[in-house]
Amino acid sequence: MNEKFYQLPEEKQTRVLNAGFRVFSQNSYRKSPVNEIALEAGISKSLLFFYFRNKKEFYLYLMKTAEELT
């Protein structure tokens, strides 16, 4: 993950994470479109891939975040 993600305002970080949680919770990993996550987060797909190298890295980050919340 790119450390620039942590430099975003907290509201924008939350928006990206919530978009990921929503899309992955409604679809399987393979059927979760990154375009949909980016659109809901209000960022471009390219920017999402700037913060996270690929969909798998983003997914694993979400799982780690969810684990820390419990």
CHARMM-style PDB file with segment names, atoms N, HN, CA, C and O in Angstrom:
ATOM      1  N   MET     1       0.842  -1.178   0.000  1.00  0.00      PROA
ATOM      2  CA  MET     1       0.000   0.000   0.000  1.00  0.00      PROA
ATOM      3  C   MET     1       0.885   1.237   0.000  1.00  0.00      PROA
ATOM      4  O   MET     1       1.959   1.270   0.601  1.00  0.00      PROA
ATOM      5  N   ASN     2       0.396   2.237  -0.689  1.00  0.00      PROA
ATOM      6  HN  ASN     2      -0.476   2.210  -1.177  1.00  0.00      PROA
ATOM      7  CA  ASN     2       1.095   3.503  -0.764  1.00  0.00      PROA
ATOM      8  C   ASN     2       0.792   4.324   0.492  1.00  0.00      PROA
ATOM      9  O   ASN     2      -0.371   4.490   0.861  1.00  0.00      PROA
ATOM     10  N   GLU     3       1.807   4.820   1.126  1.00  0.00      PROA
ATOM     11  HN  GLU     3       2.751   4.685   0.826  1.00  0.00      PROA
ATOM     12  CA  GLU     3       1.644   5.608   2.351  1.00  0.00      PROA
ATOM     13  C   GLU     3       0.848   6.895   2.121  1.00  0.00      PROA
ATOM     14  O   GLU     3       0.363   7.504   3.075  1.00  0.00      PROA
ATOM     15  N   LYS     4       0.715   7.303   0.871  1.00  0.00      PROA
ATOM     16  HN  LYS     4       1.108   6.808   0.096  1.00  0.00      PROA
ATOM     17  CA  LYS     4      -0.061   8.511   0.548  1.00  0.00      PROA
ATOM     18  C   LYS     4      -1.520   8.355   0.977  1.00  0.00      PROA
ATOM     19  O   LYS     4      -2.205   9.345   1.234  1.00  0.00      PROA
ATOM     20  N   PHE     5      -1.989   7.119   1.053  1.00  0.00      PROA
ATOM     21  HN  PHE     5      -1.433   6.315   0.844  1.00  0.00      PROA
ATOM     22  CA  PHE     5      -3.364   6.885   1.482  1.00  0.00      PROA
ATOM     23  C   PHE     5      -3.594   7.451   2.877  1.00  0.00      PROA
ATOM     24  O   PHE     5      -4.650   8.017   3.160  1.00  0.00      PROA
ATOM     25  N   TYR     6      -2.592   7.296   3.752  1.00  0.00      PROA
ATOM     26  HN  TYR     6      -1.734   6.837   3.523  1.00  0.00      PROA
ATOM     27  CA  TYR     6      -2.712   7.787   5.124  1.00  0.00      PROA
ATOM     28  C   TYR     6      -2.655   9.308   5.201  1.00  0.00      PROA
ATOM     29  O   TYR     6      -3.024   9.891   6.220  1.00  0.00      PROA
ATOM     30  N   GLN     7      -2.201   9.947   4.143  1.00  0.00      PROA
ATOM     31  HN  GLN     7      -1.901   9.474   3.314  1.00  0.00      PROA
ATOM     32  CA  GLN     7      -2.127  11.399   4.113  1.00  0.00      PROA
ATOM     33  C   GLN     7      -3.444  12.036   3.660  1.00  0.00      PROA
ATOM     34  O   GLN     7      -3.610  13.252   3.748  1.00  0.00      PROA
ATOM     35  N   LEU     8      -4.373  11.217   3.179  1.00  0.00      PROA
ATOM     36  HN  LEU     8      -4.238  10.229   3.107  1.00  0.00      PROA
ATOM     37  CA  LEU     8      -5.690  11.724   2.783  1.00  0.00      PROA
ATOM     38  C   LEU     8      -6.451  12.182   4.021  1.00  0.00      PROA
ATOM     39  O   LEU     8      -6.212  11.688   5.123  1.00  0.00      PROA
ATOM     40  N   PRO     9      -7.370  13.131   3.834  1.00  0.00      PROA
ATOM     41  CA  PRO     9      -8.237  13.475   4.970  1.00  0.00      PROA
ATOM     42  C   PRO     9      -8.995  12.224   5.438  1.00  0.00      PROA
ATOM     43  O   PRO     9      -9.339  11.357   4.635  1.00  0.00      PROA
ATOM     44  N   GLU    10      -9.240  12.151   6.719  1.00  0.00      PROA
ATOM     45  HN  GLU    10      -8.961  12.855   7.371  1.00  0.00      PROA
ATOM     46  CA  GLU    10      -9.896  10.973   7.291  1.00  0.00      PROA
ATOM     47  C   GLU    10     -11.237  10.683   6.620  1.00  0.00      PROA
ATOM     48  O   GLU    10     -11.598   9.520   6.438  1.00  0.00      PROA
ATOM     49  N   GLU    11     -11.963  11.709   6.258  1.00  0.00      PROA
ATOM     50  HN  GLU    11     -11.670  12.653   6.406  1.00  0.00      PROA
ATOM     51  CA  GLU    11     -13.263  11.533   5.608  1.00  0.00      PROA
ATOM     52  C   GLU    11     -13.107  10.805   4.281  1.00  0.00      PROA
ATOM     53  O   GLU    11     -13.921   9.941   3.952  1.00  0.00      PROA
ATOM     54  N   LYS    12     -12.075  11.141   3.513  1.00  0.00      PROA
ATOM     55  HN  LYS    12     -11.414  11.842   3.779  1.00  0.00      PROA
ATOM     56  CA  LYS    12     -11.869  10.501   2.214  1.00  0.00      PROA
ATOM     57  C   LYS    12     -11.392   9.055   2.393  1.00  0.00      PROA
ATOM     58  O   LYS    12     -11.799   8.170   1.640  1.00  0.00      PROA
ATOM     59  N   GLN    13     -10.542   8.821   3.375  1.00  0.00      PROA
ATOM     60  HN  GLN    13     -10.212   9.540   3.986  1.00  0.00      PROA
ATOM     61  CA  GLN    13     -10.120   7.447   3.660  1.00  0.00      PROA
ATOM     62  C   GLN    13     -11.337   6.590   4.006  1.00  0.00      PROA
ATOM     63  O   GLN    13     -11.485   5.473   3.511  1.00  0.00      PROA
ATOM     64  N   THR    14     -12.188   7.120   4.845  1.00  0.00      PROA
ATOM     65  HN  THR    14     -12.068   8.027   5.247  1.00  0.00      PROA
ATOM     66  CA  THR    14     -13.389   6.404   5.259  1.00  0.00      PROA
ATOM     67  C   THR    14     -14.297   6.124   4.074  1.00  0.00      PROA
ATOM     68  O   THR    14     -14.872   5.040   3.974  1.00  0.00      PROA
ATOM     69  N   ARG    15     -14.428   7.085   3.182  1.00  0.00      PROA
ATOM     70  HN  ARG    15     -13.961   7.966   3.264  1.00  0.00      PROA
ATOM     71  CA  ARG    15     -15.270   6.910   1.994  1.00  0.00      PROA
ATOM     72  C   ARG    15     -14.746   5.772   1.118  1.00  0.00      PROA
ATOM     73  O   ARG    15     -15.530   4.963   0.621  1.00  0.00      PROA
ATOM     74  N   VAL    16     -13.431   5.706   0.925  1.00  0.00      PROA
ATOM     75  HN  VAL    16     -12.795   6.364   1.328  1.00  0.00      PROA
ATOM     76  CA  VAL    16     -12.828   4.640   0.116  1.00  0.00      PROA
ATOM     77  C   VAL    16     -13.039   3.282   0.785  1.00  0.00      PROA
ATOM     78  O   VAL    16     -13.430   2.316   0.129  1.00  0.00      PROA
ATOM     79  N   LEU    17     -12.782   3.214   2.076  1.00  0.00      PROA
ATOM     80  HN  LEU    17     -12.465   3.998   2.608  1.00  0.00      PROA
ATOM     81  CA  LEU    17     -12.939   1.945   2.790  1.00  0.00      PROA
ATOM     82  C   LEU    17     -14.392   1.484   2.806  1.00  0.00      PROA
ATOM     83  O   LEU    17     -14.669   0.304   2.589  1.00  0.00      PROA
ATOM     84  N   ASN    18     -15.310   2.388   3.057  1.00  0.00      PROA
ATOM     85  HN  ASN    18     -15.085   3.347   3.233  1.00  0.00      PROA
ATOM     86  CA  ASN    18     -16.732   2.021   3.082  1.00  0.00      PROA
ATOM     87  C   ASN    18     -17.207   1.543   1.719  1.00  0.00      PROA
ATOM     88  O   ASN    18     -18.008   0.613   1.631  1.00  0.00      PROA
ATOM     89  N   ALA    19     -16.720   2.169   0.660  1.00  0.00      PROA
ATOM     90  HN  ALA    19     -16.069   2.924   0.732  1.00  0.00      PROA
ATOM     91  CA  ALA    19     -17.082   1.731  -0.699  1.00  0.00      PROA
ATOM     92  C   ALA    19     -16.582   0.306  -0.922  1.00  0.00      PROA
ATOM     93  O   ALA    19     -17.296  -0.529  -1.478  1.00  0.00      PROA
ATOM     94  N   GLY    20     -15.363   0.035  -0.490  1.00  0.00      PROA
ATOM     95  HN  GLY    20     -14.783   0.713  -0.039  1.00  0.00      PROA
ATOM     96  CA  GLY    20     -14.823  -1.316  -0.629  1.00  0.00      PROA
ATOM     97  C   GLY    20     -15.599  -2.329   0.182  1.00  0.00      PROA
ATOM     98  O   GLY    20     -15.921  -3.409  -0.313  1.00  0.00      PROA
ATOM     99  N   PHE    21     -15.902  -1.993   1.423  1.00  0.00      PROA
ATOM    100  HN  PHE    21     -15.641  -1.115   1.825  1.00  0.00      PROA
ATOM    101  CA  PHE    21     -16.694  -2.905   2.262  1.00  0.00      PROA
ATOM    102  C   PHE    21     -18.044  -3.200   1.618  1.00  0.00      PROA
ATOM    103  O   PHE    21     -18.481  -4.351   1.600  1.00  0.00      PROA
ATOM    104  N   ARG    22     -18.708  -2.181   1.093  1.00  0.00      PROA
ATOM    105  HN  ARG    22     -18.354  -1.246   1.107  1.00  0.00      PROA
ATOM    106  CA  ARG    22     -20.025  -2.391   0.501  1.00  0.00      PROA
ATOM    107  C   ARG    22     -19.960  -3.293  -0.727  1.00  0.00      PROA
ATOM    108  O   ARG    22     -20.724  -4.252  -0.834  1.00  0.00      PROA
ATOM    109  N   VAL    23     -19.061  -2.994  -1.642  1.00  0.00      PROA
ATOM    110  HN  VAL    23     -18.441  -2.215  -1.555  1.00  0.00      PROA
ATOM    111  CA  VAL    23     -18.990  -3.768  -2.881  1.00  0.00      PROA
ATOM    112  C   VAL    23     -18.571  -5.216  -2.607  1.00  0.00      PROA
ATOM    113  O   VAL    23     -19.172  -6.148  -3.142  1.00  0.00      PROA
ATOM    114  N   PHE    24     -17.554  -5.403  -1.785  1.00  0.00      PROA
ATOM    115  HN  PHE    24     -17.065  -4.647  -1.350  1.00  0.00      PROA
ATOM    116  CA  PHE    24     -17.115  -6.769  -1.486  1.00  0.00      PROA
ATOM    117  C   PHE    24     -18.147  -7.546  -0.679  1.00  0.00      PROA
ATOM    118  O   PHE    24     -18.197  -8.772  -0.769  1.00  0.00      PROA
ATOM    119  N   SER    25     -18.961  -6.866   0.099  1.00  0.00      PROA
ATOM    120  HN  SER    25     -18.921  -5.870   0.173  1.00  0.00      PROA
ATOM    121  CA  SER    25     -19.972  -7.580   0.886  1.00  0.00      PROA
ATOM    122  C   SER    25     -21.158  -8.015   0.037  1.00  0.00      PROA
ATOM    123  O   SER    25     -21.898  -8.923   0.417  1.00  0.00      PROA
ATOM    124  N   GLN    26     -21.340  -7.380  -1.097  1.00  0.00      PROA
ATOM    125  HN  GLN    26     -20.739  -6.642  -1.406  1.00  0.00      PROA
ATOM    126  CA  GLN    26     -22.483  -7.718  -1.957  1.00  0.00      PROA
ATOM    127  C   GLN    26     -22.122  -8.667  -3.089  1.00  0.00      PROA
ATOM    128  O   GLN    26     -23.007  -9.213  -3.748  1.00  0.00      PROA
ATOM    129  N   ASN    27     -20.835  -8.867  -3.319  1.00  0.00      PROA
ATOM    130  HN  ASN    27     -20.116  -8.423  -2.784  1.00  0.00      PROA
ATOM    131  CA  ASN    27     -20.381  -9.721  -4.416  1.00  0.00      PROA
ATOM    132  C   ASN    27     -19.247 -10.605  -3.923  1.00  0.00      PROA
ATOM    133  O   ASN    27     -18.671 -10.364  -2.862  1.00  0.00      PROA
ATOM    134  N   SER    28     -18.936 -11.624  -4.700  1.00  0.00      PROA
ATOM    135  HN  SER    28     -19.404 -11.820  -5.562  1.00  0.00      PROA
ATOM    136  CA  SER    28     -17.734 -12.395  -4.400  1.00  0.00      PROA
ATOM    137  C   SER    28     -16.527 -11.537  -4.774  1.00  0.00      PROA
ATOM    138  O   SER    28     -16.664 -10.514  -5.446  1.00  0.00      PROA
ATOM    139  N   TYR    29     -15.362 -11.960  -4.336  1.00  0.00      PROA
ATOM    140  HN  TYR    29     -15.251 -12.791  -3.791  1.00  0.00      PROA
ATOM    141  CA  TYR    29     -14.137 -11.210  -4.646  1.00  0.00      PROA
ATOM    142  C   TYR    29     -13.995 -11.017  -6.155  1.00  0.00      PROA
ATOM    143  O   TYR    29     -13.758  -9.904  -6.626  1.00  0.00      PROA
ATOM    144  N   ARG    30     -14.138 -12.079  -6.888  1.00  0.00      PROA
ATOM    145  HN  ARG    30     -14.331 -12.983  -6.505  1.00  0.00      PROA
ATOM    146  CA  ARG    30     -13.958 -12.023  -8.349  1.00  0.00      PROA
ATOM    147  C   ARG    30     -14.999 -11.158  -9.054  1.00  0.00      PROA
ATOM    148  O   ARG    30     -14.718 -10.559 -10.092  1.00  0.00      PROA
ATOM    149  N   LYS    31     -16.179 -11.097  -8.495  1.00  0.00      PROA
ATOM    150  HN  LYS    31     -16.407 -11.584  -7.652  1.00  0.00      PROA
ATOM    151  CA  LYS    31     -17.255 -10.336  -9.144  1.00  0.00      PROA
ATOM    152  C   LYS    31     -17.411  -8.929  -8.578  1.00  0.00      PROA
ATOM    153  O   LYS    31     -18.400  -8.252  -8.860  1.00  0.00      PROA
ATOM    154  N   SER    32     -16.448  -8.488  -7.786  1.00  0.00      PROA
ATOM    155  HN  SER    32     -15.645  -9.038  -7.557  1.00  0.00      PROA
ATOM    156  CA  SER    32     -16.488  -7.135  -7.228  1.00  0.00      PROA
ATOM    157  C   SER    32     -15.703  -6.202  -8.143  1.00  0.00      PROA
ATOM    158  O   SER    32     -14.474  -6.250  -8.168  1.00  0.00      PROA
ATOM    159  N   PRO    33     -16.401  -5.356  -8.892  1.00  0.00      PROA
ATOM    160  CA  PRO    33     -15.710  -4.481  -9.840  1.00  0.00      PROA
ATOM    161  C   PRO    33     -15.021  -3.294  -9.150  1.00  0.00      PROA
ATOM    162  O   PRO    33     -15.630  -2.564  -8.368  1.00  0.00      PROA
ATOM    163  N   VAL    34     -13.757  -3.133  -9.462  1.00  0.00      PROA
ATOM    164  HN  VAL    34     -13.262  -3.726 -10.097  1.00  0.00      PROA
ATOM    165  CA  VAL    34     -12.995  -2.012  -8.915  1.00  0.00      PROA
ATOM    166  C   VAL    34     -13.596  -0.695  -9.387  1.00  0.00      PROA
ATOM    167  O   VAL    34     -13.568   0.298  -8.661  1.00  0.00      PROA
ATOM    168  N   ASN    35     -14.136  -0.684 -10.594  1.00  0.00      PROA
ATOM    169  HN  ASN    35     -14.158  -1.491 -11.184  1.00  0.00      PROA
ATOM    170  CA  ASN    35     -14.789   0.537 -11.102  1.00  0.00      PROA
ATOM    171  C   ASN    35     -15.918   0.985 -10.184  1.00  0.00      PROA
ATOM    172  O   ASN    35     -16.084   2.177  -9.926  1.00  0.00      PROA
ATOM    173  N   GLU    36     -16.686   0.032  -9.698  1.00  0.00      PROA
ATOM    174  HN  GLU    36     -16.552  -0.937  -9.908  1.00  0.00      PROA
ATOM    175  CA  GLU    36     -17.807   0.350  -8.814  1.00  0.00      PROA
ATOM    176  C   GLU    36     -17.323   0.901  -7.472  1.00  0.00      PROA
ATOM    177  O   GLU    36     -17.924   1.826  -6.924  1.00  0.00      PROA
ATOM    178  N   ILE    37     -16.249   0.339  -6.951  1.00  0.00      PROA
ATOM    179  HN  ILE    37     -15.761  -0.412  -7.396  1.00  0.00      PROA
ATOM    180  CA  ILE    37     -15.674   0.821  -5.698  1.00  0.00      PROA
ATOM    181  C   ILE    37     -15.207   2.260  -5.876  1.00  0.00      PROA
ATOM    182  O   ILE    37     -15.511   3.126  -5.056  1.00  0.00      PROA
ATOM    183  N   ALA    38     -14.474   2.504  -6.942  1.00  0.00      PROA
ATOM    184  HN  ALA    38     -14.227   1.800  -7.608  1.00  0.00      PROA
ATOM    185  CA  ALA    38     -13.942   3.848  -7.203  1.00  0.00      PROA
ATOM    186  C   ALA    38     -15.063   4.858  -7.403  1.00  0.00      PROA
ATOM    187  O   ALA    38     -15.002   5.971  -6.881  1.00  0.00      PROA
ATOM    188  N   LEU    39     -16.077   4.475  -8.153  1.00  0.00      PROA
ATOM    189  HN  LEU    39     -16.126   3.571  -8.578  1.00  0.00      PROA
ATOM    190  CA  LEU    39     -17.203   5.383  -8.411  1.00  0.00      PROA
ATOM    191  C   LEU    39     -17.903   5.754  -7.111  1.00  0.00      PROA
ATOM    192  O   LEU    39     -18.190   6.928  -6.874  1.00  0.00      PROA
ATOM    193  N   GLU    40     -18.176   4.780  -6.281  1.00  0.00      PROA
ATOM    194  HN  GLU    40     -17.943   3.827  -6.473  1.00  0.00      PROA
ATOM    195  CA  GLU    40     -18.849   5.048  -5.010  1.00  0.00      PROA
ATOM    196  C   GLU    40     -17.972   5.879  -4.064  1.00  0.00      PROA
ATOM    197  O   GLU    40     -18.479   6.688  -3.286  1.00  0.00      PROA
ATOM    198  N   ALA    41     -16.665   5.671  -4.140  1.00  0.00      PROA
ATOM    199  HN  ALA    41     -16.253   5.015  -4.772  1.00  0.00      PROA
ATOM    200  CA  ALA    41     -15.740   6.414  -3.279  1.00  0.00      PROA
ATOM    201  C   ALA    41     -15.507   7.834  -3.788  1.00  0.00      PROA
ATOM    202  O   ALA    41     -14.974   8.677  -3.066  1.00  0.00      PROA
ATOM    203  N   GLY    42     -15.905   8.094  -5.021  1.00  0.00      PROA
ATOM    204  HN  GLY    42     -16.338   7.409  -5.607  1.00  0.00      PROA
ATOM    205  CA  GLY    42     -15.720   9.426  -5.595  1.00  0.00      PROA
ATOM    206  C   GLY    42     -14.294   9.678  -6.065  1.00  0.00      PROA
ATOM    207  O   GLY    42     -13.826  10.816  -6.086  1.00  0.00      PROA
ATOM    208  N   ILE    43     -13.607   8.595  -6.444  1.00  0.00      PROA
ATOM    209  HN  ILE    43     -13.987   7.671  -6.427  1.00  0.00      PROA
ATOM    210  CA  ILE    43     -12.256   8.718  -6.976  1.00  0.00      PROA
ATOM    211  C   ILE    43     -12.174   7.915  -8.273  1.00  0.00      PROA
ATOM    212  O   ILE    43     -13.082   7.150  -8.596  1.00  0.00      PROA
ATOM    213  N   SER    44     -11.083   8.093  -9.010  1.00  0.00      PROA
ATOM    214  HN  SER    44     -10.345   8.715  -8.748  1.00  0.00      PROA
ATOM    215  CA  SER    44     -10.908   7.312 -10.227  1.00  0.00      PROA
ATOM    216  C   SER    44     -10.324   5.939  -9.892  1.00  0.00      PROA
ATOM    217  O   SER    44      -9.722   5.736  -8.838  1.00  0.00      PROA
ATOM    218  N   LYS    45     -10.519   5.023 -10.806  1.00  0.00      PROA
ATOM    219  HN  LYS    45     -11.009   5.188 -11.663  1.00  0.00      PROA
ATOM    220  CA  LYS    45      -9.955   3.680 -10.646  1.00  0.00      PROA
ATOM    221  C   LYS    45      -8.428   3.781 -10.569  1.00  0.00      PROA
ATOM    222  O   LYS    45      -7.792   3.070  -9.791  1.00  0.00      PROA
ATOM    223  N   SER    46      -7.853   4.656 -11.370  1.00  0.00      PROA
ATOM    224  HN  SER    46      -8.370   5.234 -12.003  1.00  0.00      PROA
ATOM    225  CA  SER    46      -6.398   4.848 -11.373  1.00  0.00      PROA
ATOM    226  C   SER    46      -5.894   5.310 -10.008  1.00  0.00      PROA
ATOM    227  O   SER    46      -4.845   4.869  -9.539  1.00  0.00      PROA
ATOM    228  N   LEU    47      -6.647   6.194  -9.385  1.00  0.00      PROA
ATOM    229  HN  LEU    47      -7.499   6.553  -9.766  1.00  0.00      PROA
ATOM    230  CA  LEU    47      -6.241   6.690  -8.073  1.00  0.00      PROA
ATOM    231  C   LEU    47      -6.339   5.585  -7.022  1.00  0.00      PROA
ATOM    232  O   LEU    47      -5.492   5.496  -6.132  1.00  0.00      PROA
ATOM    233  N   LEU    48      -7.362   4.750  -7.122  1.00  0.00      PROA
ATOM    234  HN  LEU    48      -8.049   4.822  -7.844  1.00  0.00      PROA
ATOM    235  CA  LEU    48      -7.469   3.614  -6.201  1.00  0.00      PROA
ATOM    236  C   LEU    48      -6.252   2.711  -6.353  1.00  0.00      PROA
ATOM    237  O   LEU    48      -5.711   2.221  -5.362  1.00  0.00      PROA
ATOM    238  N   PHE    49      -5.818   2.491  -7.601  1.00  0.00      PROA
ATOM    239  HN  PHE    49      -6.257   2.889  -8.406  1.00  0.00      PROA
ATOM    240  CA  PHE    49      -4.635   1.669  -7.844  1.00  0.00      PROA
ATOM    241  C   PHE    49      -3.340   2.403  -7.503  1.00  0.00      PROA
ATOM    242  O   PHE    49      -2.293   1.767  -7.378  1.00  0.00      PROA
ATOM    243  N   PHE    50      -3.387   3.699  -7.354  1.00  0.00      PROA
ATOM    244  HN  PHE    50      -4.237   4.215  -7.456  1.00  0.00      PROA
ATOM    245  CA  PHE    50      -2.233   4.443  -6.863  1.00  0.00      PROA
ATOM    246  C   PHE    50      -2.055   4.167  -5.369  1.00  0.00      PROA
ATOM    247  O   PHE    50      -0.934   3.992  -4.890  1.00  0.00      PROA
ATOM    248  N   TYR    51      -3.169   4.130  -4.642  1.00  0.00      PROA
ATOM    249  HN  TYR    51      -4.079   4.272  -5.031  1.00  0.00      PROA
ATOM    250  CA  TYR    51      -3.120   3.878  -3.208  1.00  0.00      PROA
ATOM    251  C   TYR    51      -2.871   2.408  -2.887  1.00  0.00      PROA
ATOM    252  O   TYR    51      -2.156   2.092  -1.936  1.00  0.00      PROA
ATOM    253  N   PHE    52      -3.456   1.514  -3.672  1.00  0.00      PROA
ATOM    254  HN  PHE    52      -4.037   1.771  -4.444  1.00  0.00      PROA
ATOM    255  CA  PHE    52      -3.324   0.068  -3.473  1.00  0.00      PROA
ATOM    256  C   PHE    52      -2.898  -0.541  -4.805  1.00  0.00      PROA
ATOM    257  O   PHE    52      -3.522  -0.277  -5.833  1.00  0.00      PROA
ATOM    258  N   ARG    53      -1.846  -1.348  -4.797  1.00  0.00      PROA
ATOM    259  HN  ARG    53      -1.339  -1.562  -3.962  1.00  0.00      PROA
ATOM    260  CA  ARG    53      -1.275  -1.864  -6.047  1.00  0.00      PROA
ATOM    261  C   ARG    53      -2.271  -2.623  -6.916  1.00  0.00      PROA
ATOM    262  O   ARG    53      -2.206  -2.562  -8.143  1.00  0.00      PROA
ATOM    263  N   ASN    54      -3.184  -3.330  -6.281  1.00  0.00      PROA
ATOM    264  HN  ASN    54      -3.237  -3.379  -5.284  1.00  0.00      PROA
ATOM    265  CA  ASN    54      -4.152  -4.122  -7.036  1.00  0.00      PROA
ATOM    266  C   ASN    54      -5.360  -4.423  -6.152  1.00  0.00      PROA
ATOM    267  O   ASN    54      -5.395  -4.049  -4.980  1.00  0.00      PROA
ATOM    268  N   LYS    55      -6.327  -5.089  -6.720  1.00  0.00      PROA
ATOM    269  HN  LYS    55      -6.299  -5.393  -7.672  1.00  0.00      PROA
ATOM    270  CA  LYS    55      -7.564  -5.391  -5.993  1.00  0.00      PROA
ATOM    271  C   LYS    55      -7.294  -6.289  -4.786  1.00  0.00      PROA
ATOM    272  O   LYS    55      -7.909  -6.116  -3.734  1.00  0.00      PROA
ATOM    273  N   LYS    56      -6.387  -7.235  -4.933  1.00  0.00      PROA
ATOM    274  HN  LYS    56      -5.887  -7.376  -5.788  1.00  0.00      PROA
ATOM    275  CA  LYS    56      -6.080  -8.149  -3.834  1.00  0.00      PROA
ATOM    276  C   LYS    56      -5.495  -7.399  -2.637  1.00  0.00      PROA
ATOM    277  O   LYS    56      -5.872  -7.656  -1.494  1.00  0.00      PROA
ATOM    278  N   GLU    57      -4.575  -6.475  -2.904  1.00  0.00      PROA
ATOM    279  HN  GLU    57      -4.269  -6.266  -3.833  1.00  0.00      PROA
ATOM    280  CA  GLU    57      -3.984  -5.709  -1.811  1.00  0.00      PROA
ATOM    281  C   GLU    57      -5.050  -4.878  -1.094  1.00  0.00      PROA
ATOM    282  O   GLU    57      -5.043  -4.788   0.134  1.00  0.00      PROA
ATOM    283  N   PHE    58      -5.959  -4.276  -1.848  1.00  0.00      PROA
ATOM    284  HN  PHE    58      -5.966  -4.349  -2.846  1.00  0.00      PROA
ATOM    285  CA  PHE    58      -7.048  -3.497  -1.251  1.00  0.00      PROA
ATOM    286  C   PHE    58      -7.954  -4.397  -0.420  1.00  0.00      PROA
ATOM    287  O   PHE    58      -8.339  -4.037   0.692  1.00  0.00      PROA
ATOM    288  N   TYR    59      -8.293  -5.558  -0.953  1.00  0.00      PROA
ATOM    289  HN  TYR    59      -7.981  -5.851  -1.857  1.00  0.00      PROA
ATOM    290  CA  TYR    59      -9.149  -6.512  -0.249  1.00  0.00      PROA
ATOM    291  C   TYR    59      -8.509  -6.952   1.068  1.00  0.00      PROA
ATOM    292  O   TYR    59      -9.173  -6.982   2.105  1.00  0.00      PROA
ATOM    293  N   LEU    60      -7.240  -7.288   1.026  1.00  0.00      PROA
ATOM    294  HN  LEU    60      -6.701  -7.264   0.185  1.00  0.00      PROA
ATOM    295  CA  LEU    60      -6.542  -7.723   2.235  1.00  0.00      PROA
ATOM    296  C   LEU    60      -6.451  -6.596   3.260  1.00  0.00      PROA
ATOM    297  O   LEU    60      -6.529  -6.839   4.464  1.00  0.00      PROA
ATOM    298  N   TYR    61      -6.286  -5.371   2.785  1.00  0.00      PROA
ATOM    299  HN  TYR    61      -6.222  -5.173   1.806  1.00  0.00      PROA
ATOM    300  CA  TYR    61      -6.266  -4.226   3.692  1.00  0.00      PROA
ATOM    301  C   TYR    61      -7.626  -4.069   4.377  1.00  0.00      PROA
ATOM    302  O   TYR    61      -7.699  -3.779   5.571  1.00  0.00      PROA
ATOM    303  N   LEU    62      -8.697  -4.265   3.611  1.00  0.00      PROA
ATOM    304  HN  LEU    62      -8.637  -4.501   2.641  1.00  0.00      PROA
ATOM    305  CA  LEU    62     -10.042  -4.179   4.192  1.00  0.00      PROA
ATOM    306  C   LEU    62     -10.253  -5.270   5.240  1.00  0.00      PROA
ATOM    307  O   LEU    62     -10.841  -5.014   6.291  1.00  0.00      PROA
ATOM    308  N   MET    63      -9.779  -6.478   4.961  1.00  0.00      PROA
ATOM    309  HN  MET    63      -9.301  -6.686   4.107  1.00  0.00      PROA
ATOM    310  CA  MET    63      -9.944  -7.577   5.916  1.00  0.00      PROA
ATOM    311  C   MET    63      -9.163  -7.280   7.200  1.00  0.00      PROA
ATOM    312  O   MET    63      -9.655  -7.540   8.298  1.00  0.00      PROA
ATOM    313  N   LYS    64      -7.957  -6.740   7.068  1.00  0.00      PROA
ATOM    314  HN  LYS    64      -7.557  -6.529   6.176  1.00  0.00      PROA
ATOM    315  CA  LYS    64      -7.162  -6.386   8.240  1.00  0.00      PROA
ATOM    316  C   LYS    64      -7.855  -5.286   9.042  1.00  0.00      PROA
ATOM    317  O   LYS    64      -7.882  -5.327  10.272  1.00  0.00      PROA
ATOM    318  N   THR    65      -8.411  -4.312   8.342  1.00  0.00      PROA
ATOM    319  HN  THR    65      -8.390  -4.278   7.343  1.00  0.00      PROA
ATOM    320  CA  THR    65      -9.120  -3.215   9.005  1.00  0.00      PROA
ATOM    321  C   THR    65     -10.342  -3.739   9.731  1.00  0.00      PROA
ATOM    322  O   THR    65     -10.599  -3.336  10.865  1.00  0.00      PROA
ATOM    323  N   ALA    66     -11.098  -4.624   9.109  1.00  0.00      PROA
ATOM    324  HN  ALA    66     -10.889  -4.951   8.188  1.00  0.00      PROA
ATOM    325  CA  ALA    66     -12.293  -5.193   9.741  1.00  0.00      PROA
ATOM    326  C   ALA    66     -11.915  -5.998  10.975  1.00  0.00      PROA
ATOM    327  O   ALA    66     -12.616  -5.964  11.986  1.00  0.00      PROA
ATOM    328  N   GLU    67     -10.812  -6.717  10.889  1.00  0.00      PROA
ATOM    329  HN  GLU    67     -10.242  -6.745  10.068  1.00  0.00      PROA
ATOM    330  CA  GLU    67     -10.356  -7.498  12.034  1.00  0.00      PROA
ATOM    331  C   GLU    67      -9.999  -6.599  13.213  1.00  0.00      PROA
ATOM    332  O   GLU    67     -10.286  -6.930  14.363  1.00  0.00      PROA
ATOM    333  N   GLU    68      -9.380  -5.476  12.927  1.00  0.00      PROA
ATOM    334  HN  GLU    68      -9.146  -5.207  11.993  1.00  0.00      PROA
ATOM    335  CA  GLU    68      -8.987  -4.547  13.981  1.00  0.00      PROA
ATOM    336  C   GLU    68     -10.193  -3.857  14.629  1.00  0.00      PROA
ATOM    337  O   GLU    68     -10.116  -3.410  15.774  1.00  0.00      PROA
ATOM    338  N   LEU    69     -11.293  -3.776  13.900  1.00  0.00      PROA
ATOM    339  HN  LEU    69     -11.356  -4.139  12.970  1.00  0.00      PROA
ATOM    340  CA  LEU    69     -12.492  -3.133  14.423  1.00  0.00      PROA
ATOM    341  C   LEU    69     -13.255  -4.021  15.389  1.00  0.00      PROA
ATOM    342  O   LEU    69     -14.067  -3.534  16.176  1.00  0.00      PROA
ATOM    343  N   THR    70     -12.997  -5.333  15.333  1.00  0.00      PROA
ATOM    344  HN  THR    70     -12.338  -5.728  14.694  1.00  0.00      PROA
ATOM    345  CA  THR    70     -13.743  -6.256  16.198  1.00  0.00      PROA
ATOM    346  C   THR    70     -13.055  -6.488  17.504  1.00  0.00      PROA
ATOM    347  OT1 THR    70     -13.555  -7.239  18.341  1.00  0.00      PROA
TER     348      THR     70
END
